[in-house]
Amino acid sequence: MFNFFKAKPKTYSDLSCEDFKKGMNEKDAVIIDVRTAGEFNSGKLKGARNIDIMGSGFMAQVQNLPKDKKYYLYCRSGNRSGQACEVMAKLGFENLNNMAGGIMSWPYEVV
């Protein structure tokens, strides 16, 4: 009757660092760092744009993004970026990718 334990389907993909790196080099890829400005300035992925999920302007900034791009989101551990993917999915974005493990697990160059 009631299925409280039924998991809702995930609206985004969790990618390994290797797959994330491949994807972020695609033509329509948009890389978004959802950490704070301080975290972002301490080291980011090349080409990443900072939209702080905890910032007051997050929703307004995300709503203005084109929905036909491929989005690659990351944070420190993968938690906030997963939450950001969920928010973006509710806004109608379809091609959302989260870096599993976040930038802490990123073995490649940061700038």
Secondary structure as UniProt FT lines:
FT   TURN            4..5
FT   STRAND          13..15
FT   HELIX           17..24
FT   TURN            27..28
FT   STRAND          29..33
FT   HELIX           37..41
FT   TURN            46..47
FT   STRAND          49..50
FT   TURN            53..54
FT   TURN            56..57
FT   HELIX           58..63
FT   TURN            67..68
FT   STRAND          70..74
FT   HELIX           79..90
FT   TURN            91..92
FT   STRAND          96..99
FT   TURN            100..102
FT   HELIX           103..105
//
